Amino acid sequence: MKKNILVTGGAGYIGTHTLIELISAGHSPVVVDNLSNSSEEAIRRVEKIVGAEIPFHKVTVQDIPAMRAIFEQYSFNAIIHFAGLKAVGESVAKPLEYYKNNLDSTLVLLDLAKEFGVKKLIFSSSATVYGTPEELPLKETSRVGVGITNPYGRTKYMLEEVLKDVAVSDPSFEITLLRYFNPVGAHESGTIGEDPSDIPNNLLPYVAQVAVGKLNHVNVFGNDYETIDGTGVRDYIHVVDLARGHVAALNYSTPGVHTYNLATGNGTSVLQLIAAFSKASGREIPYQIAERRPGDIAACYASAAQAEHEIGWKAELSIENACADAWKWQSLNPDGYAGPINA
């Protein structure tokens, strides 16, 4: 059944890939994004990929009159809420900005959702809610809220609790909490991908910029963890698989709150990722071992069995696929959305 979907933060990395999957599934997304960490060019490129126009509103979600006007203009069936600040390191330096932005935007959205009777919401959560893992692989029933090391992660945990309380107060809400692990890769066309506005915070885009010659080397923070090669292990999930998880959640209709890990179930070390990207790009990736960073953990990966069982979703693309797609994006777009495609 075709649905009109409000997609907040839809011009961002995960948002743009999700737009493609939504349209491929026959839905009609409407994007709201203030472009604080994204580009309208990304929306234009998605339109070329899907061959359709996507309504776009440059609006901050906290702007209540502007958001109310959007709710009045469209009859939404559901909301996918990506909008929010997301850099872990920056959240430590600017905690008030993160609490104000991430909490306020979601509270405004929930008020409007109640006012206009939009009771289906998919929330962009994070593996950070688990803090330091007590068990591996992580499951949706694993402990949360303890040992979270940064304000970004705490905003995600707090908002999960808010959304649970909302669902208790109004049982007609259908709320899905999607806990992302480490999104990587790009669309297979090389047209859209991750475009950090400064030095990348995430490993794969950093590696890609070393491969293309924009950065000199990769810093590997710690090689003395109890892992396969001493470097940190994470669960890297292809962004297209992640996007498809939102469509699967959208198609699953049951009142209450439902929580799913979007993960592969496999851990990949920093050195394994560097080696995979080197193979995909055909280029040597120089790296240097540096001291561990405070707050980093040895390993974090998760089971996604619950998502497969309940909403019929599982990751299908490999780390090799992700590296090949990320390299195509980076090599075709060395300056990201700011420059032309090197066709």
N, C-alpha and C positions, 0 to 999 in steps of 0.2 A: 504494500500500500504506500503510495506516494505521501511524503510528509514535508511540510515546510519547517525548516530547521534554523533556529538562530544559532550562529556559530560565533561566539565571542573570542577574540584573539585569532580569528581565522586567517590573518595574513602571515602568521608565524610559521615556523618550520613544520610542526606537527599539524597545525591547522590547515595549511595549504594541501598537504598530502591527503588529509581527511576530506577536504572538499572534493577532490577527484573521485575518491571512493564513494562518497555520498551521491554524487551525480551519476556515477556508473551504476549505482543501485536504484536510480530513478527518483531520488529525493531532490528537493529544491532548497539549497542553503542560502541564507542571508548573512553577510559578514559584518560584524562590528569590530573595529580595531582602531586604537588611537595611534598606531604606527610608531610607538615609542621604542620598540625593538624589532621592527619589521618594515616591510616595504610594500607599497601599493603595486609596484612592478611585479611582485610575486603573484598577486591576484590576476593581473593582466596575463601572465604566463600560464596560469592555471586555465584561464578562459580559452587560450589558444589550444591547450591540450584537450580540453573537453568539448570545444566547439560551441560554447554557450556563454552568455553573459551571466555574471554573478552579481547580484545587488550588493553594493559595498557602502558602508557608512563609517566615515572617520569620526568616531565618537568614543569618548572615555566612558566606561560602564558606570562610573560613579556620577555621571551627569544625568540626574533623574529626569528632568524635562525632555532631554534629547532621547533618552532610552524609552520613555513613555510614548513619545511620538512614533518610535519605531514599532513598538508593540501594537499601537493603534493602526499603523499602516499595514501590517502583515498579521495574518492569523496563524500563529505558530503552533505546531503540534509538539515540539520538543526543543530543548536547549542543549547545546554542547558547549561547555564552559572551559575554554583554554586560557582566557585572559588572565594575566598576572605576571608579576616579576618573578624571575626564576633562577638568578645566578647565586649559587650557594655562597661564594666568597663575598660578593657584594652585599648579601643579606647580613653578614656579620658586621660589615662596615656601616650599613645603613638599616639597622633593624626597624626603626620607627616607620621608615618609608615602606618596608615590606609588610609590616603588620597593617598599616593603614590601607595600602593599595589592595593587598590580597584579600583581607577580611572585608573591607568596605565594599569592594566591587561585588563580592559574592552576596553580601547582605542586600544590596540594592537589587541585584538580579532576583533574589528569592522573593523580595517584596513585590516586584512587578510580576513575577511568575504566579504568585497567589492572586494578585489583583486581576490578571487576565486569564486565569484558569489554565495556565500551561504547567501541567503537573508531571511531565517527564523531563528529567534532567540528567545529563551525563557529565560527571565532574572529573577534571584532569587532576588526579592525585599523584602520588610519588612513592617510590620505594623508601624514601627518606623517613616515612612514618614509622618504619620498623626500628629506627635507631641502629644500635650495634646488635647484629643478629644473635639470637640465642640458639638458633638452629638453622641448618641448611639442608635442603633448599627451604626457603621461606614459603610459608603457606598463608592464606588469608586469615587463618586462625592464630598465627604467630603473634607474639606480644607486640604491641605498638605503643608509641608515646613515651617510651623510656630510652634514654641515651641518645636522643636526637641532638645533633651537634651544631645546628645552625638555625637561625630564624626562619629561613625559607621552609625547611622541613617542618618546623613547628606550626607555620601557617597552614600547611597541608593537613597536619594532624588535627589542628583546631577546627578547620573547616569540615573535615570528615565528621567530627563530633556535632557541629552545628547542623549539618545535613541530616544526621541521624535523629536529632531532636525535632527537626522540622517534620520528618516523616512520622514520628510518634504523634505529634500534634495534629497532623492531617494525614490519615492513612490512605488518602487517594493519591498521594505523591508516589511516583516511581523514580527512584534515585539510584544511579549506578556510580559507584566509586571505582575508577580505573587506576590502579597503582602501576605507573610506568617504571620500567627498569631503565636501561641506558639506550635511548634511541640513536640509531646510526643509519648511514646510507642516504639515498636520495632517490627521486623518481628515475626510472630506467631511461627516460628520454634525455637526462642530463639538463633539463630545462629549469627545474626547481630543486632546491636543496637547502642545507643549513648554511646560513650566511651571518656569522658573528660580526657584530658592529665594531669589535676591537680584537685584541688578542683572544683567541678562542679559549673558553673555559673548559670545554669538553675535549676528550682525548682524540677522537677520530678527526674532527676538523683541524685540530692542531697538527696531527700527523699529515693530513692532506696538504696543509700549507707548507710544511717542510718539504714534501714531495714536489710541490710546484715551484719551490725556491723562494717563497715569501718569508719563511723562517729558517733559521740555521740548523736547529736540531731539536729533538724531543727530550725534555727532561723526564726521566723515569724516577718517580718519587718512592724510593725504597726498593731494595732487592733482597731483603732479609725476612720477608714474610713467610709463614708456613704455607706456601702454595707450590704449585708445580715447578716454578722457576724462580721463586722468591719475590715476584712482582705481584701487585694487586690484581685480583680476579673480579670481574664484573659480568653481569648478564646483559650482553649487547643485543638489542632487538632492532630489526630492520624497520625503519619508519613506515614503510608501506604495510607491513604486518600490523604495526601499531594502529595505523589509520583504519585498517579493516576491522580491528577490534571495536572501534566506535560504531561502525555500521552493525556489527553483530549485537552489540548492546542495545542499539536503537531498535532492532527487530525483536528483542526479547521484552515481552510486556507482562510484568507482574508487579503489583503494588509493594511498597516497602523499599528497603535499602539493600542493594546487592553489591558485593565487593569482589573484584577480580584482579589478580596479578596479570599484567600483560608482560610476559617474559618468555624466554626460550627454554628455561630449565637447565641451560648449560652455562658454565662459567668460562670466560676467555681471559687470559692474563694480558698485561700490558705488552709484554714482549711477543706473545702470540699474535696480538692485534697488529703490532708493528710489522711482523713478518708477513702476515696476510696482506697488509696494504702494500708492502714492498713488492710482493708477487703480483698483485693486481695492477700496480702502476708501472712495473718494470724498472723501478728506481730504488736505489739504496736510500734507506731512511736513517740518517745518523742520529744517535741518541746518547745521552749521558746519564749516568746514575746520580741521583741527588738524594738528599736526606728525606726521610719520611715527612709527610705533612701532618701537622696536628689534626686529630679528628679522623684521619683516614683509617679504614679497616682493611683487614687482609682480603676478605672475600665476601661477596654478596651475589647470590643468584636465587632464583625462585621457581617453584612449581606453578604451572599454569593449568593444572588438571581441572580445577574447578571451572575455569572459563570454557574449556573444551566440553566438559560435561553439561554445563547449564546453557551456554549461549552458542555452542558449536564453533568456537574459535580456537585456533592454535597457530603458532608461528610456523611459517613454511619456508622462509628465506634464510639463507645461511650467512655466516660472517663473511664468507668469500663473496656472496652476492652484494652484501652491504659495502664492502671495500671497493668492488668493481664499480658500483653505482656512484659511490662518493667520489671516486677518482674521476669518473666521467663528468660529474657536476663540477668538480674543482678545476679540471683541466679545460673545460669549455667556458668556465666562468671564474677566471683567476681573481677578478675583483668583485665577485658576487653579483648582486643585483645592480650595483653601481655602474657596471661596465657592460659592454655588448657581449653577446655570446660569440665565442671563437669557433664559429662553424667551420 
